Amino acid sequence: MEYGQYLLSYQDCRGCHGADLTGGTSQFIPKGPSLRLVKGWTQDQFLTTLRTGVDPSGHQLSQVMPWRDLGKLDDDELGAIYKYLVTLQ
């Protein structure tokens, strides 16, 4: 989980998804949705989303979201990010 938190910070996810990852609010950068929605996904769904750009509901991720780069992380790295995200309150 700590490794996932580190990777998430390294990727600067909070820039678009907000300081507490509940959704972006900046008027200067893209407003990403709350990442707490990941709690409703399995780890396999999370990995698939970041590798295909399509979430479990069929929604296409924004082209601004660097999912192509994130999808290149290995299963252990993405799994660590997933484990961190599902702990968010």
N, C-alpha and C positions, 0 to 999 in steps of 0.2 A: 504494500500500500504506500509506504514512504517513497519507494522508487517511482511509483505512478505519479505521486504528487510532484516529485522532482521533474519528471519528464513533462508533465503538464505545464509546470512553471517554465521550463526550458523552451517549450514550444510557444510560450506567451499566449496561451488560450484565454487568459483573463482580459487581454486587450479587447477582444470582441465579445466575450461571454460574461463580462463583469467581474468585479473583484471577488465576489463570493460565488461566481459561476451560475447566478440565477438569471442571467440575461444581460446583454449589453445595454448601456444607456447613453453612450457618448454620441455627440452630434458630429464628431469628426472621423470616426472609424465605423466600420460595419457593426451592426447590432446583432450579435449572435444570440440564439435562444438559450434558455436555461439548460444547462447540462444535467440537471437533475432528472430529466426525462429518461436518461440512460438506465435509471433504476428499474424501469419497466421492460428492459431488454435483457436477453441472455448475453453472455460473453461472446458467443458465436455471432449473434446478431450485431453486436458492437464491432467486432472485427470485420464482418462483412460490410457494414455501413462505411467504415473507413477505407475499405478496399474497393468498393464499387461506387460510392457516392450516393447510394440510395438507402434510406433508413427502412426499418421493418414495416412502416406503414405505406411505403412506396414513394415517399417524398424525396425528391432530388435535392441534395445539399447544394448550397450556393457555390458558384464558381469561385467566390472570394475565399471560401473556407479551404484551407490547404489540405484537404482530405487525401489528395494524391500523394503528397509527401508523407503525411502521417501513415497512410496505408503501406508505406515501405518499411515501417518499423516491424520487427519480428513479433511473433505471437506472444512471447514473454513480455516484451515492452508494452504492446497494446493491452495485454491482459493486466499488467500492473496499473495502467491508466484506468481501465475499466474498474478494477478493484477499488481504486481511490474514489472514482466518481460515484459508485454505489454507496459509499459511506457518507456522502454529503447529506446534511440535515435540511 
